[in-house]
Amino acid sequence: MNKTMKHQTTLILLLLTTNIIFGQAFVSITIDDVPNTAKYQMDNFESKLMNKLDSLKIPVTVFVNEELLNKGASFDKNYELLEKWAKRDYVTIGNHTFGHSRYSDVGFDMFVSDIEKGEMLSKVLVDKYSKKLEYFRFPYNDLGKDSLEHSRIEQYLASKGYISTPFTIESSDWMYNAVYENYRANKEFDKAVEIGRNYIDKTIEYFEFYDSISTQIYNRKIKHIYLCHDNSINADYLPILVDYLTKRNYSFISLQDALTDSVYHQNDRYYKKWGISWLYRWMNSQKEISSSMKNEPNMDILESQFKSIQENSNEKAGY
């Protein structure tokens, strides 16, 4: 065998090995608590996350809390921000309630009111840009405290033409963000960078973990739905995460495409209020869920950092 043939054989083996390790994978990026009007004002009425997404050219679905438009100095500027999200071709708009209420706390009637109040401006904008408002995500992914609450709200959403939006992967980006913003506020920039890197590393761990569950149960990688938030750490690090996932053979797809995966046609068997992954919700028993959760990536360090920030904040506030 000559050198050229050996080189070609090596390349083929390398490609095959890479495909075996990573395989083709798909994920839809979904972003909750949009628009982050507080950060928008702090950044001189510029959305850094949106700017990054403009350059990434991947489809995203954003879930809107319209109450956020009332935060800060200017409702008009906040409305302009929401319209900027709505007009972008790569963005799908979803309803996340008006005030981010928790269903199991407020009950059916107040929650329905919050859903309907939370669609008023979004409907105007999706109509303006020839889109649809068809996706809904529960704040805290709290679908109710029991099967009756679950069933009642799902029937309501179906009657309104809403698709209740699941997720399969999240990595506590909201907690990372709290620690990240705290370090930046205290000008501890090296620590902030370390937290940003940890966020990326841990999120990749979560992708690997949930891929292992889907492969074990379904003998394949499913089309994942990743949940994150409109916040500082994603404005700075989401492009890095996208790059890491791309190198692992992930393609970025729309929420509509992700939901064509047959796994999402299964019944949700979890009738508690906690916002766990749908990969758990589809399991047959609490024992199976608990057994799988024990193998999740360890978050002890982050949780300790987050707790410390909360305690310091309470001390400054005099609690």
N, C-alpha and C positions, 0 to 999 in steps of 0.2 A: 504493500500500500504506500503510495507516494505521500509527500508532506501535505499537498493540497487536499487529498482525500481524507487524511487524518484530521486536518483542521475542520473540514466540513462535518465529519462524523462527530467531533468534539462539540461543535456548535449545536448539532441536532440533539445530542444527548443532554446538553445544557438546557436547551429549550424544553425538552420533554421533562426533565427533572423539575424545572421551574413550574411547569404546568401541573405536575403532580402535587407539588408542595402547595401552590397557591390556587391553581385552577381559575377558570373564569368566574367572576363574582359580580354581583349587582347590588347597588344600594341607592335608596332615595333619601336625600337630605331634607329634613323638615326642621323648621325653626319656630319656636314658640315665643310668645310675649313680644310680638311685633306691634307697633314700632317702639323702640327704646328711645323715647322722647327726652328722657333725662340726659342720656349720653349724647344725643343729638345736639342739645343745647350746649352741653359742656364742650363739645367739639366744634363750636361755632357753626351750628346748623349744617353739619356734614355727617353723613352716615358712612363711617369707615368700613363697616361690614358690607354694605351695599356696593361700595367702590371695589372692594376685593371680589365680591361675587360677579360684578360686571366683567372683571378680567378672567375669572375662572370659566365662565361660559358653561355652567352646568345647571340643570333644572333644579329648582328648590320650591318647596311649599312653605309659606309662612302663615302662622296662625295668629290672628289679630285680636288684641284686647283694645276695643275702641275707647275705653276709659282713659287709656294712656294719652290720648290727644288732649285731655284736660289738664295734663301735668305740665308744669313749666310756665314760661312767660308768654307763649304765643300759641293759641289754638290754630290760627291760620297757618303758621309755619309747620306745626305738627301735622295738620291735614295735608299740606304739600308733601311732607315726608311719606305719609301713607299713600298718597297718589303716586309718588315716585316708585314705590314698591309695586303698586297695582299695574302701572303702565309697562313694566319690564316684561319682555316676551318670555323670559325664562322663569318668571315667578307665577305660581298659583296661589291665590288668596284663600285662606280658610278661616272659619269662625272659632274663636277660643273663649267665647262669652265676652260680655262687656267689662265686667269687673273682676274676672279671674276667681269667681266664687267656687266653693267646694261643694259638690252635689250632696254628699252624705251629711254635710253640716246644715245647709240651707233648706233642703227639701225640694220636692218636685216643683211646686208652683213658683217659688222664687228663682229656682234654677232655670226653668223655662223662660221666665221673664228676662233673666240675664242673657240667655241665648238670643232672644228676639231683639233685645236692646242692642246687643253686640253685632247685629248684622245690618243696621240701618245705613251707615255710611259706606260700609264695604260693598253692599249691594249696588249703591249708586256708582261706585268706581268700577266694579267688575262689568256692569252694564256699559259704562262709558268705553271700556277697552275690549268689549266683545268677549268677555270671559264668563265663567260661572262661579257661583258661590255654593259649592256642593260638599265640601269637606268640613267636618267638625272634629275638634279634639277637646276632650275633657281636661280642664285644669287639674293638675296633680294626677292625671289619669285615674281619677276617682270616679268609677262608674256606679257608685252606690254601695251601701253597706250590706245589702242582701240581694237575693235573686229577684225579689219583687221590685225593688228600686231599679235594678239592672233592666228588667223586662219593660218596665213602664217608660223609662227614658228612651230606650232603644226603639220602642214603638212610636214614641213621639218624633224622634229624629227621622225615622223612616217616613212618617206622614208628611214631614216637611221637606223631604227629598235630600236630607243630609246623609252623608256616609260617615259613620263613626270611624275615626282614623286611629289605627293601632301604631305601635312601634315595636321593634324587636331589639334594638340596641340603644342604650344611653349610657353615659359614663360620668354622671353627676357633674356636668360642666358648670352648673349653677353654683356648686360648692367650690369647684376650682376657681371660678370667677370671683367669688367673695374673697378668697385668700389672695388671688392675683391683684385685685383692686386695692386690697388693704396694703400689700407690699408697695405698690406703686404710689399710693397716697402718702406713705411714710418714706418715700424716696429710697426704698430698699430694692433697687432695680435688679441687682444680681439675683436676689431671691425670687423676684417676679419672673425673671427669665427661667429660673429653675422650675417654678410651678408650671409655666407654659410648656416646658419640655416634658414635665411629668404628665401633664394633661394629654399630650400627644401619645406618649408611651403607654399610658394606662388605657386610653381609648383603643389603641391597636390591640392591646391585650383583650379588651372586651370583644372586639370584632373576632379575634381568634377563638375566644371562649364560646361565643354564641354560634360561630360557624361549626365548632365541634359538637354542640348540642344538635344543631340542625342536621349535621351529617350522621350523627348517631341515631336520630329518630327518623329522618326522612331519606337517608342515604344520599344526600346531596346538599349543596349550599342553596339556601333559599334566597329570594330577592328581599334583602333587608330594608328596613325603614329605620333610619337613625334620627333620634330626637336630640336637638340641642336648642340653645336660646340666643336671642339677640342681645349679646353682651360684649364686654371688653375683650375677654379672652378669645372669643371666636372671631372678633374683628381682627385680632392679631395673629391667631394661630389656625383658624379654619383652612386657609390656603395650604398650610404645611400639612395638615391632616389629609387634605385632598391629594396632595402630592404623594404622601406615604401610601395611601390606599391605592392610588393609580399604579404605583410600583408593585403592588401586590395583586395586580390584575383585576382591580375593581373598576367597573364602569358605573357612571352616575346616571340614573334614570329618573323619570318622573314618578310622582306618587301614583298616578293612574296606571303606569306600567307595572310598578311594584305590586299593586293590588291584584294584578292578573295572576299572580302566583297562587296556585291552588291551596297553599297553606292558609291563606287568608279567608278561605271559604269555610273553615272549621268553626265550630261553636266555641265560644268563650265559656270555660267551665269554672272560672274563678269568680266567686260572688262576694268578695270582700272589697273594702274601699281603697286598698293600697295599690299604688301605681306600678305594678310589676310588668315586665316584658310579656308580650303575647306568646312568646315561646314557652313561658311558664303557664300562662292562662289556658293553653291548649292541652296541658298535661292532664292525666287522668285522676291524680290524687294529690293531696297536700303533702303526703310522704314523698312522692316523686319530685314535687317542687322543692321541698326542703333539702332533699338529697343533692339536687343539682345546684342549688344556691350555695351550698357549702364549698363548692369548687370555684366560685366567682373570684376574680382578681381581688387581692387584698387592698382595702381602702383605709386601713387603720391610721396611717400617717396623715392623710388628708383630713380625715374626720377629726383627729386630734388638733390639727392646725385650725380647722373651722371652729371647733368648740372653743379654742383659746381666743379667737377673734371675737366670738359672741360674748364671752365672759368679760373681756376687756371693754367691749362696747357697753355692756350693762353697767360696769363699774363707773365709766365716764358719765353715763346717764343718771347715775345715782340709784340704780335698782338694787 
